[in-house]
Amino acid sequence: MANVVVVGAQWGDEGKGKIVDWLSERASVVVRFQGGHNAGHTLVIDGEVYKLSLLPSGIVRKGKLSVIGNGVVIDPWALLSEIDSLRGQGVEITPTNLRVAFNASLILPLHSELDGIREDAKSGQRLGTTRRGIGPAYEDKVGRRAIRVCDLSDPDSLPAKVDNLLVHHNALRRGLGQPEVDGAELVDKLRSVAGEILPFASNVWRDLDEARRAGYRILFEGAQAAMLDIDHGTYPYVTSSNTLAGQAAAGAGIGVDAFDYVLGITKAYTTRVGEGPFPTELEDEVGRGLGERGNEFGTVTARPRRCGWFDAVMVRQAVRVGGINGIALTKLDVLDGMSEIKVCTRYRVDGMEVDYLPTEMSRQARVEPVYEVFEGWSESTQGARSWADLSATAIKYIVRIEELIGAPVALLSTSPEREDTVLVKDPFAD
């Protein structure tokens, strides 16, 4: 049976939550493989709004197994809060339908504190982090001093592991003029939360291997997006993990031969939250209009998103480095009623035209977009569920995007509602 990886192809917030939820009807297992609770997904199902940060989007569907892989950094208190919130909306969450990797690293209160301390201390270059502790938690993971889910099952060893962690953190805090962390207090907090987290803990790699051998379809869900990848994004204005489809194998504990199709999610325009370069950004009435019609506010932070025209150069690069087979184009309806629509087809930087995003931060900041102009459409595309529901002008826009990015449109989303989706190619088709 085919297995699918879903990743963002811009700077995040492309509508992955809805697409993963829509695809999860065709899957038995949904896996989150990187990121933390800095990533937000909003699902709208029969008028009910579900806001997810850590939990895979498949959790709202009955009969599906949701998995949080080892590539995710987990704030246990945030996870329990999210579980309680969804249970309050009638979603059943038990160890039967949710598994958390034993070897996933934890986000602790000291991580979010350090995130904020660093961001506030920067005089010039702010990264625009969500201050949720994701970066510091990944640093500890790579530094081999992290507290992991499995450590909660051995409370007697926690004091020594916390002491080892605080050798680093307390020295850092002293240097930043901050009070030290009380190790005993942190150990008590971890012991108190262990009983609620451990029932969900599992050897996820084995669960996925068994599901694969049994012939179940598996959907792998990424957070953030290609241009926020720690290696391939607009560094240093990136997240702290690899966001490309290649990370799905390492972040879930499954072989790379498990993946049959990579679906990239992209809006019909472009948005970005936080700092960093944005070649097609519109700081005018057009940009504000896109934000208002698209309800462009962060799911996690509620920060307004920066808006701009579709950047085909960036998405084409994401398609190539991410091995994307096809895209899901979302929020086409936000462009309804615009007399003119632009698409960036290449960049101009330092007097030269290039067809890729430069690696150097200074050159990225000097990039100017070169546009192709399209006629807009007056007809509404909102709620369309087939090509017949779309105007010829809207279809022309979609076809040109396919040509420019070098990947076909497999799915088209025309509203936040689950069923307002045009299926062109089923990614799960054998």
C-alpha beads as a LAMMPS data file, in Angstrom:
LAMMPS data file: protein, C-alpha beads

430 atoms
429 bonds

1 atom types
1 bond types

-500.0 500.0 xlo xhi
-500.0 500.0 ylo yhi
-500.0 500.0 zlo zhi

Masses

1 110.0

Atoms # bond

1 1 1 0.000 0.000 0.000
2 1 1 1.206 3.522 -0.778
3 1 1 2.603 5.747 2.001
4 1 1 2.588 9.536 1.686
5 1 1 4.714 12.341 3.184
6 1 1 3.116 15.784 3.473
7 1 1 5.382 18.824 3.819
8 1 1 5.088 22.579 3.478
9 1 1 6.667 24.088 0.370
10 1 1 6.806 27.737 1.466
11 1 1 7.336 29.244 4.959
12 1 1 4.635 27.264 6.730
13 1 1 0.955 28.025 7.388
14 1 1 0.049 26.630 3.955
15 1 1 -2.943 24.653 5.206
16 1 1 -1.234 21.326 5.947
17 1 1 -3.687 20.563 8.733
18 1 1 -6.716 20.453 6.484
19 1 1 -4.927 18.503 3.747
20 1 1 -3.527 15.929 6.186
21 1 1 -6.950 15.589 7.785
22 1 1 -8.523 15.127 4.352
23 1 1 -5.923 12.527 3.367
24 1 1 -6.133 10.728 6.717
25 1 1 -9.487 9.303 5.663
26 1 1 -7.461 7.161 3.253
27 1 1 -4.770 6.228 5.806
28 1 1 -4.693 4.037 8.897
29 1 1 -1.745 5.737 10.631
30 1 1 -0.804 9.438 10.784
31 1 1 2.723 10.328 11.962
32 1 1 4.212 13.660 13.036
33 1 1 7.983 13.461 12.475
34 1 1 9.616 16.817 13.424
35 1 1 9.103 20.181 15.084
36 1 1 7.371 20.995 18.329
37 1 1 4.355 22.914 19.590
38 1 1 5.551 25.971 17.689
39 1 1 3.715 24.593 14.658
40 1 1 -0.029 25.105 14.481
41 1 1 -2.671 23.370 12.383
42 1 1 -6.291 24.483 12.212
43 1 1 -8.942 21.985 11.127
44 1 1 -12.533 22.973 10.319
45 1 1 -14.865 19.970 10.304
46 1 1 -18.623 20.465 9.958
47 1 1 -18.209 23.975 11.335
48 1 1 -16.198 22.807 14.379
49 1 1 -12.711 24.336 14.669
50 1 1 -9.873 22.225 16.073
51 1 1 -6.505 23.833 16.809
52 1 1 -3.550 21.430 16.965
53 1 1 0.087 22.053 17.792
54 1 1 1.683 18.731 18.754
55 1 1 -0.982 16.176 17.962
56 1 1 -1.098 14.780 14.428
57 1 1 -4.060 15.954 12.379
58 1 1 -5.421 12.411 12.168
59 1 1 -6.326 12.496 15.866
60 1 1 -9.774 13.932 15.114
61 1 1 -10.716 10.885 13.020
62 1 1 -12.001 7.756 14.728
63 1 1 -10.236 4.492 14.034
64 1 1 -6.875 6.064 13.145
65 1 1 -3.582 5.664 14.974
66 1 1 -1.777 8.963 15.577
67 1 1 1.952 8.864 16.247
68 1 1 4.374 11.500 17.573
69 1 1 7.802 10.409 16.344
70 1 1 11.240 10.725 17.886
71 1 1 12.071 13.699 15.637
72 1 1 9.543 15.831 17.525
73 1 1 10.539 17.743 20.665
74 1 1 7.714 17.450 23.179
75 1 1 6.600 19.826 25.901
76 1 1 4.748 17.324 28.126
77 1 1 2.608 20.009 29.775
78 1 1 1.620 21.489 26.424
79 1 1 0.792 18.019 25.117
80 1 1 -1.468 17.234 28.077
81 1 1 -3.162 20.618 27.752
82 1 1 -3.836 19.978 24.054
83 1 1 -5.220 16.524 24.821
84 1 1 -7.543 17.991 27.469
85 1 1 -8.707 20.704 25.076
86 1 1 -9.583 18.238 22.315
87 1 1 -11.267 15.884 24.741
88 1 1 -13.417 18.846 25.726
89 1 1 -14.507 19.033 22.077
90 1 1 -15.501 15.384 22.119
91 1 1 -12.350 13.880 20.574
92 1 1 -11.409 10.530 22.102
93 1 1 -7.685 10.286 22.885
94 1 1 -6.306 7.154 24.528
95 1 1 -3.119 5.042 24.310
96 1 1 -5.007 3.034 21.708
97 1 1 -5.102 5.873 19.167
98 1 1 -2.100 7.977 20.262
99 1 1 1.516 6.829 20.602
100 1 1 4.498 8.941 21.628
101 1 1 8.055 7.830 20.872
102 1 1 10.040 6.683 23.908
103 1 1 13.148 8.277 22.416
104 1 1 11.634 11.721 21.776
105 1 1 13.314 14.606 23.626
106 1 1 11.408 16.813 26.054
107 1 1 10.981 20.570 26.099
108 1 1 11.340 21.778 29.683
109 1 1 10.401 25.112 31.283
110 1 1 14.054 26.175 31.185
111 1 1 14.015 25.848 27.391
112 1 1 11.180 28.301 26.840
113 1 1 12.725 30.658 29.397
114 1 1 16.058 30.564 27.561
115 1 1 14.305 31.146 24.237
116 1 1 12.775 34.358 25.559
117 1 1 15.939 35.518 27.328
118 1 1 17.984 35.159 24.159
119 1 1 15.421 36.830 21.930
120 1 1 15.098 39.795 24.269
121 1 1 18.884 40.099 24.599
122 1 1 19.512 40.445 20.861
123 1 1 20.241 44.032 19.948
124 1 1 19.911 43.837 16.186
125 1 1 19.083 40.433 14.749
126 1 1 15.870 38.977 16.108
127 1 1 14.899 35.576 14.736
128 1 1 11.216 35.923 15.555
129 1 1 10.970 32.628 17.444
130 1 1 7.718 31.560 19.098
131 1 1 9.574 31.456 22.457
132 1 1 8.325 27.918 23.014
133 1 1 11.753 26.441 23.721
134 1 1 12.046 24.435 20.515
135 1 1 15.539 25.644 19.550
136 1 1 17.109 25.146 22.998
137 1 1 15.526 21.687 23.259
138 1 1 17.055 20.622 19.942
139 1 1 20.398 22.027 21.098
140 1 1 20.284 19.776 24.159
141 1 1 19.310 16.804 22.008
142 1 1 22.322 17.310 19.739
143 1 1 24.471 18.053 22.809
144 1 1 23.500 14.622 24.227
145 1 1 22.174 16.007 27.487
146 1 1 18.427 15.998 26.769
147 1 1 15.777 14.502 29.022
148 1 1 13.735 12.065 26.921
149 1 1 10.319 10.458 27.298
150 1 1 11.936 7.171 28.286
151 1 1 13.701 8.887 31.209
152 1 1 10.321 9.477 32.836
153 1 1 9.994 5.719 33.355
154 1 1 13.110 5.676 35.576
155 1 1 12.445 8.320 38.270
156 1 1 15.483 7.296 40.322
157 1 1 17.852 8.276 37.530
158 1 1 16.222 11.647 36.865
159 1 1 18.220 13.671 39.446
160 1 1 21.553 12.715 37.892
161 1 1 20.298 13.425 34.369
162 1 1 18.880 16.780 35.391
163 1 1 22.139 17.653 37.151
164 1 1 24.037 16.883 33.954
165 1 1 21.648 19.099 31.988
166 1 1 21.997 21.961 34.471
167 1 1 25.798 21.970 34.322
168 1 1 25.271 23.501 30.896
169 1 1 22.143 25.571 31.500
170 1 1 23.057 27.139 34.815
171 1 1 26.444 28.232 33.505
172 1 1 24.667 29.780 30.535
173 1 1 22.101 31.493 32.747
174 1 1 24.801 32.915 35.007
175 1 1 26.492 34.374 31.959
176 1 1 23.207 35.982 30.930
177 1 1 22.642 37.401 34.404
178 1 1 19.727 35.073 35.147
179 1 1 19.009 33.009 38.284
180 1 1 19.940 29.333 38.206
181 1 1 17.371 26.573 37.758
182 1 1 16.463 24.578 40.869
183 1 1 17.242 20.971 39.922
184 1 1 15.139 19.390 42.661
185 1 1 12.112 21.420 41.637
186 1 1 12.527 20.391 37.998
187 1 1 12.824 16.719 38.996
188 1 1 9.595 17.000 40.987
189 1 1 7.797 18.502 38.002
190 1 1 8.972 15.694 35.732
191 1 1 8.008 12.989 38.204
192 1 1 4.553 14.513 38.619
193 1 1 3.859 14.529 34.891
194 1 1 5.350 11.094 34.157
195 1 1 2.224 9.144 35.065
196 1 1 0.153 11.051 32.525
197 1 1 2.660 10.847 29.654
198 1 1 3.993 7.290 29.969
199 1 1 0.708 5.506 29.084
200 1 1 1.116 6.963 25.579
201 1 1 4.832 6.097 25.298
202 1 1 5.833 3.379 22.861
203 1 1 8.613 2.061 20.634
204 1 1 7.184 3.942 17.690
205 1 1 9.687 2.502 15.218
206 1 1 8.306 -0.955 15.976
207 1 1 4.681 0.202 15.773
208 1 1 5.323 1.642 12.321
209 1 1 7.202 -1.427 11.144
210 1 1 4.284 -3.630 12.181
211 1 1 1.786 -1.306 10.482
212 1 1 3.834 -1.331 7.298
213 1 1 4.172 -5.113 7.287
214 1 1 0.429 -5.408 7.804
215 1 1 -0.133 -3.344 4.658
216 1 1 -1.605 -0.278 6.354
217 1 1 -1.379 3.086 4.638
218 1 1 0.785 5.533 6.599
219 1 1 0.646 9.319 6.309
220 1 1 3.702 11.277 7.491
221 1 1 3.004 14.865 8.526
222 1 1 5.682 17.536 8.641
223 1 1 5.599 20.850 10.492
224 1 1 6.787 24.263 9.284
225 1 1 8.042 24.129 5.670
226 1 1 10.950 23.851 3.246
227 1 1 12.083 27.467 3.516
228 1 1 12.305 27.096 7.299
229 1 1 14.527 24.002 7.067
230 1 1 17.644 24.354 9.221
231 1 1 19.888 23.538 6.218
232 1 1 17.902 24.577 3.151
233 1 1 15.836 27.489 4.448
234 1 1 16.479 31.217 4.814
235 1 1 19.112 30.704 7.526
236 1 1 19.301 31.933 10.267
237 1 1 15.598 32.822 10.073
238 1 1 14.617 29.163 10.189
239 1 1 13.336 26.549 12.597
240 1 1 15.686 24.199 14.477
241 1 1 14.985 20.956 12.613
242 1 1 14.981 19.551 9.098
243 1 1 11.546 20.047 7.598
244 1 1 11.978 18.273 4.255
245 1 1 10.447 14.893 3.432
246 1 1 13.822 13.214 3.911
247 1 1 13.483 13.841 7.651
248 1 1 10.382 11.630 7.836
249 1 1 12.506 8.477 7.921
250 1 1 14.859 9.568 10.712
251 1 1 12.154 11.414 12.638
252 1 1 9.772 8.466 12.704
253 1 1 12.171 5.520 12.753
254 1 1 11.335 3.934 9.417
255 1 1 13.333 3.139 6.281
256 1 1 13.450 5.606 3.394
257 1 1 11.993 2.921 1.145
258 1 1 8.679 3.327 2.983
259 1 1 7.706 6.477 1.088
260 1 1 5.830 6.359 -2.210
261 1 1 4.677 9.955 -2.718
262 1 1 5.702 13.374 -1.389
263 1 1 2.949 15.988 -1.385
264 1 1 4.008 19.619 -0.987
265 1 1 1.480 22.109 0.356
266 1 1 1.501 25.651 -1.007
267 1 1 -0.856 28.606 -0.899
268 1 1 -1.963 30.330 -4.091
269 1 1 -0.056 33.324 -2.685
270 1 1 2.733 33.540 -0.081
271 1 1 2.818 34.274 3.649
272 1 1 5.440 34.357 6.346
273 1 1 5.380 34.778 10.129
274 1 1 8.264 36.441 11.944
275 1 1 11.523 37.847 10.680
276 1 1 13.575 37.069 7.583
277 1 1 13.665 37.741 3.839
278 1 1 10.437 37.744 1.846
279 1 1 11.027 38.771 -1.793
280 1 1 7.353 39.068 -2.833
281 1 1 6.057 40.730 0.338
282 1 1 3.360 43.369 -0.208
283 1 1 3.344 46.132 2.377
284 1 1 0.345 47.860 0.847
285 1 1 -3.426 47.578 0.547
286 1 1 -3.115 44.499 -1.671
287 1 1 -1.039 42.685 0.959
288 1 1 -3.359 43.748 3.754
289 1 1 -6.321 42.588 1.677
290 1 1 -4.803 39.133 1.234
291 1 1 -4.255 38.932 4.983
292 1 1 -7.820 39.967 5.797
293 1 1 -9.504 37.659 3.280
294 1 1 -7.199 34.775 4.127
295 1 1 -7.520 35.299 7.897
296 1 1 -3.753 35.275 8.098
297 1 1 -3.007 35.014 11.791
298 1 1 -0.731 32.387 13.357
299 1 1 -2.506 29.397 14.927
300 1 1 0.024 29.263 17.764
301 1 1 1.051 32.907 18.198
302 1 1 -1.924 34.829 16.719
303 1 1 0.689 37.065 15.071
304 1 1 -0.440 38.588 11.749
305 1 1 1.287 36.939 8.812
306 1 1 3.183 38.908 6.201
307 1 1 1.547 38.448 2.788
308 1 1 2.743 38.618 -0.805
309 1 1 2.382 37.222 -4.304
310 1 1 3.079 33.595 -5.185
311 1 1 6.834 32.967 -5.402
312 1 1 7.407 30.299 -8.040
313 1 1 11.197 30.503 -7.650
314 1 1 11.018 29.527 -3.995
315 1 1 8.461 26.755 -4.493
316 1 1 10.383 25.355 -7.474
317 1 1 13.469 25.154 -5.257
318 1 1 11.423 23.431 -2.519
319 1 1 10.151 20.911 -5.078
320 1 1 13.700 20.050 -6.109
321 1 1 15.392 19.799 -2.713
322 1 1 12.356 18.136 -1.126
323 1 1 11.639 15.494 -3.753
324 1 1 8.053 16.732 -4.069
325 1 1 5.961 14.712 -6.532
326 1 1 2.900 16.956 -6.555
327 1 1 1.397 19.880 -4.688
328 1 1 -1.798 20.696 -2.871
329 1 1 -2.667 24.288 -3.789
330 1 1 -4.636 25.963 -1.000
331 1 1 -6.600 29.199 -0.524
332 1 1 -7.248 29.791 -4.220
333 1 1 -10.518 31.448 -3.172
334 1 1 -8.599 34.268 -1.432
335 1 1 -7.635 35.546 -4.906
336 1 1 -11.283 35.768 -6.033
337 1 1 -12.290 39.216 -7.277
338 1 1 -8.776 40.548 -7.845
339 1 1 -8.401 42.348 -11.170
340 1 1 -4.715 41.500 -11.461
341 1 1 -2.554 38.750 -9.972
342 1 1 1.234 38.515 -10.058
343 1 1 3.612 35.557 -9.817
344 1 1 7.353 35.841 -9.196
345 1 1 9.154 33.843 -11.894
346 1 1 12.780 34.787 -11.141
347 1 1 14.859 37.110 -8.969
348 1 1 17.079 40.084 -9.682
349 1 1 20.012 40.544 -7.321
350 1 1 23.153 42.648 -7.731
351 1 1 22.250 43.438 -11.335
352 1 1 21.831 39.768 -12.302
353 1 1 18.754 37.602 -12.799
354 1 1 18.787 34.216 -11.066
355 1 1 16.326 31.318 -10.880
356 1 1 17.064 30.297 -7.298
357 1 1 17.177 31.798 -3.808
358 1 1 20.780 32.710 -2.918
359 1 1 22.251 31.025 0.139
360 1 1 23.948 34.089 1.625
361 1 1 21.813 36.075 4.077
362 1 1 23.038 39.401 2.695
363 1 1 22.139 38.485 -0.899
364 1 1 18.744 37.132 0.166
365 1 1 18.010 40.533 1.682
366 1 1 18.811 42.246 -1.645
367 1 1 16.649 39.992 -3.810
368 1 1 14.047 41.733 -5.979
369 1 1 11.203 39.764 -7.594
370 1 1 10.594 39.681 -11.336
371 1 1 6.873 39.230 -11.977
372 1 1 4.585 37.732 -14.567
373 1 1 1.162 39.387 -14.522
374 1 1 -2.099 37.467 -14.828
375 1 1 -5.682 38.502 -15.396
376 1 1 -7.785 37.947 -12.294
377 1 1 -11.249 36.398 -12.132
378 1 1 -14.542 37.700 -10.795
379 1 1 -16.191 34.310 -10.352
380 1 1 -16.095 32.705 -6.893
381 1 1 -13.967 29.606 -6.439
382 1 1 -14.925 29.213 -2.787
383 1 1 -16.297 25.760 -2.057
384 1 1 -15.413 24.366 -5.502
385 1 1 -15.138 20.567 -5.530
386 1 1 -14.401 19.897 -9.218
387 1 1 -12.619 21.542 -12.142
388 1 1 -16.052 22.295 -13.623
389 1 1 -16.680 24.665 -10.707
390 1 1 -13.661 26.807 -11.641
391 1 1 -13.480 29.625 -14.169
392 1 1 -11.226 29.283 -17.200
393 1 1 -9.109 32.175 -15.884
394 1 1 -8.548 30.474 -12.521
395 1 1 -7.598 27.238 -14.271
396 1 1 -5.127 29.152 -16.464
397 1 1 -3.481 30.506 -13.308
398 1 1 -3.196 27.008 -11.819
399 1 1 -1.729 25.512 -14.986
400 1 1 0.887 28.252 -15.207
401 1 1 1.930 27.646 -11.599
402 1 1 2.399 23.952 -12.427
403 1 1 4.657 24.894 -15.323
404 1 1 6.716 27.337 -13.273
405 1 1 7.351 25.068 -10.270
406 1 1 7.830 21.824 -12.200
407 1 1 5.224 19.830 -10.290
408 1 1 1.543 19.052 -10.935
409 1 1 -1.360 20.069 -8.727
410 1 1 -2.651 16.902 -7.073
411 1 1 -5.160 18.585 -4.766
412 1 1 -6.847 21.968 -4.751
413 1 1 -8.346 23.454 -1.572
414 1 1 -11.053 26.098 -1.948
415 1 1 -12.090 26.731 1.678
416 1 1 -11.126 25.650 5.207
417 1 1 -13.901 23.025 5.153
418 1 1 -12.709 19.437 4.804
419 1 1 -14.824 18.528 1.781
420 1 1 -14.176 21.677 -0.264
421 1 1 -11.313 19.979 -2.072
422 1 1 -10.721 19.167 -5.730
423 1 1 -8.930 15.835 -6.141
424 1 1 -6.804 15.644 -9.288
425 1 1 -4.536 12.745 -8.264
426 1 1 -4.913 10.640 -5.147
427 1 1 -1.419 10.508 -3.552
428 1 1 -2.333 7.130 -2.063
429 1 1 -3.152 5.603 -5.451
430 1 1 -0.944 2.595 -6.161

Bonds

1 1 1 2
2 1 2 3
3 1 3 4
4 1 4 5
5 1 5 6
6 1 6 7
7 1 7 8
8 1 8 9
9 1 9 10
10 1 10 11
11 1 11 12
12 1 12 13
13 1 13 14
14 1 14 15
15 1 15 16
16 1 16 17
17 1 17 18
18 1 18 19
19 1 19 20
20 1 20 21
21 1 21 22
22 1 22 23
23 1 23 24
24 1 24 25
25 1 25 26
26 1 26 27
27 1 27 28
28 1 28 29
29 1 29 30
30 1 30 31
31 1 31 32
32 1 32 33
33 1 33 34
34 1 34 35
35 1 35 36
36 1 36 37
37 1 37 38
38 1 38 39
39 1 39 40
40 1 40 41
41 1 41 42
42 1 42 43
43 1 43 44
44 1 44 45
45 1 45 46
46 1 46 47
47 1 47 48
48 1 48 49
49 1 49 50
50 1 50 51
51 1 51 52
52 1 52 53
53 1 53 54
54 1 54 55
55 1 55 56
56 1 56 57
57 1 57 58
58 1 58 59
59 1 59 60
60 1 60 61
61 1 61 62
62 1 62 63
63 1 63 64
64 1 64 65
65 1 65 66
66 1 66 67
67 1 67 68
68 1 68 69
69 1 69 70
70 1 70 71
71 1 71 72
72 1 72 73
73 1 73 74
74 1 74 75
75 1 75 76
76 1 76 77
77 1 77 78
78 1 78 79
79 1 79 80
80 1 80 81
81 1 81 82
82 1 82 83
83 1 83 84
84 1 84 85
85 1 85 86
86 1 86 87
87 1 87 88
88 1 88 89
89 1 89 90
90 1 90 91
91 1 91 92
92 1 92 93
93 1 93 94
94 1 94 95
95 1 95 96
96 1 96 97
97 1 97 98
98 1 98 99
99 1 99 100
100 1 100 101
101 1 101 102
102 1 102 103
103 1 103 104
104 1 104 105
105 1 105 106
106 1 106 107
107 1 107 108
108 1 108 109
109 1 109 110
110 1 110 111
111 1 111 112
112 1 112 113
113 1 113 114
114 1 114 115
115 1 115 116
116 1 116 117
117 1 117 118
118 1 118 119
119 1 119 120
120 1 120 121
121 1 121 122
122 1 122 123
123 1 123 124
124 1 124 125
125 1 125 126
126 1 126 127
127 1 127 128
128 1 128 129
129 1 129 130
130 1 130 131
131 1 131 132
132 1 132 133
133 1 133 134
134 1 134 135
135 1 135 136
136 1 136 137
137 1 137 138
138 1 138 139
139 1 139 140
140 1 140 141
141 1 141 142
142 1 142 143
143 1 143 144
144 1 144 145
145 1 145 146
146 1 146 147
147 1 147 148
148 1 148 149
149 1 149 150
150 1 150 151
151 1 151 152
152 1 152 153
153 1 153 154
154 1 154 155
155 1 155 156
156 1 156 157
157 1 157 158
158 1 158 159
159 1 159 160
160 1 160 161
161 1 161 162
162 1 162 163
163 1 163 164
164 1 164 165
165 1 165 166
166 1 166 167
167 1 167 168
168 1 168 169
169 1 169 170
170 1 170 171
171 1 171 172
172 1 172 173
173 1 173 174
174 1 174 175
175 1 175 176
176 1 176 177
177 1 177 178
178 1 178 179
179 1 179 180
180 1 180 181
181 1 181 182
182 1 182 183
183 1 183 184
184 1 184 185
185 1 185 186
186 1 186 187
187 1 187 188
188 1 188 189
189 1 189 190
190 1 190 191
191 1 191 192
192 1 192 193
193 1 193 194
194 1 194 195
195 1 195 196
196 1 196 197
197 1 197 198
198 1 198 199
199 1 199 200
200 1 200 201
201 1 201 202
202 1 202 203
203 1 203 204
204 1 204 205
205 1 205 206
206 1 206 207
207 1 207 208
208 1 208 209
209 1 209 210
210 1 210 211
211 1 211 212
212 1 212 213
213 1 213 214
214 1 214 215
215 1 215 216
216 1 216 217
217 1 217 218
218 1 218 219
219 1 219 220
220 1 220 221
221 1 221 222
222 1 222 223
223 1 223 224
224 1 224 225
225 1 225 226
226 1 226 227
227 1 227 228
228 1 228 229
229 1 229 230
230 1 230 231
231 1 231 232
232 1 232 233
233 1 233 234
234 1 234 235
235 1 235 236
236 1 236 237
237 1 237 238
238 1 238 239
239 1 239 240
240 1 240 241
241 1 241 242
242 1 242 243
243 1 243 244
244 1 244 245
245 1 245 246
246 1 246 247
247 1 247 248
248 1 248 249
249 1 249 250
250 1 250 251
251 1 251 252
252 1 252 253
253 1 253 254
254 1 254 255
255 1 255 256
256 1 256 257
257 1 257 258
258 1 258 259
259 1 259 260
260 1 260 261
261 1 261 262
262 1 262 263
263 1 263 264
264 1 264 265
265 1 265 266
266 1 266 267
267 1 267 268
268 1 268 269
269 1 269 270
270 1 270 271
271 1 271 272
272 1 272 273
273 1 273 274
274 1 274 275
275 1 275 276
276 1 276 277
277 1 277 278
278 1 278 279
279 1 279 280
280 1 280 281
281 1 281 282
282 1 282 283
283 1 283 284
284 1 284 285
285 1 285 286
286 1 286 287
287 1 287 288
288 1 288 289
289 1 289 290
290 1 290 291
291 1 291 292
292 1 292 293
293 1 293 294
294 1 294 295
295 1 295 296
296 1 296 297
297 1 297 298
298 1 298 299
299 1 299 300
300 1 300 301
301 1 301 302
302 1 302 303
303 1 303 304
304 1 304 305
305 1 305 306
306 1 306 307
307 1 307 308
308 1 308 309
309 1 309 310
310 1 310 311
311 1 311 312
312 1 312 313
313 1 313 314
314 1 314 315
315 1 315 316
316 1 316 317
317 1 317 318
318 1 318 319
319 1 319 320
320 1 320 321
321 1 321 322
322 1 322 323
323 1 323 324
324 1 324 325
325 1 325 326
326 1 326 327
327 1 327 328
328 1 328 329
329 1 329 330
330 1 330 331
331 1 331 332
332 1 332 333
333 1 333 334
334 1 334 335
335 1 335 336
336 1 336 337
337 1 337 338
338 1 338 339
339 1 339 340
340 1 340 341
341 1 341 342
342 1 342 343
343 1 343 344
344 1 344 345
345 1 345 346
346 1 346 347
347 1 347 348
348 1 348 349
349 1 349 350
350 1 350 351
351 1 351 352
352 1 352 353
353 1 353 354
354 1 354 355
355 1 355 356
356 1 356 357
357 1 357 358
358 1 358 359
359 1 359 360
360 1 360 361
361 1 361 362
362 1 362 363
363 1 363 364
364 1 364 365
365 1 365 366
366 1 366 367
367 1 367 368
368 1 368 369
369 1 369 370
370 1 370 371
371 1 371 372
372 1 372 373
373 1 373 374
374 1 374 375
375 1 375 376
376 1 376 377
377 1 377 378
378 1 378 379
379 1 379 380
380 1 380 381
381 1 381 382
382 1 382 383
383 1 383 384
384 1 384 385
385 1 385 386
386 1 386 387
387 1 387 388
388 1 388 389
389 1 389 390
390 1 390 391
391 1 391 392
392 1 392 393
393 1 393 394
394 1 394 395
395 1 395 396
396 1 396 397
397 1 397 398
398 1 398 399
399 1 399 400
400 1 400 401
401 1 401 402
402 1 402 403
403 1 403 404
404 1 404 405
405 1 405 406
406 1 406 407
407 1 407 408
408 1 408 409
409 1 409 410
410 1 410 411
411 1 411 412
412 1 412 413
413 1 413 414
414 1 414 415
415 1 415 416
416 1 416 417
417 1 417 418
418 1 418 419
419 1 419 420
420 1 420 421
421 1 421 422
422 1 422 423
423 1 423 424
424 1 424 425
425 1 425 426
426 1 426 427
427 1 427 428
428 1 428 429
429 1 429 430
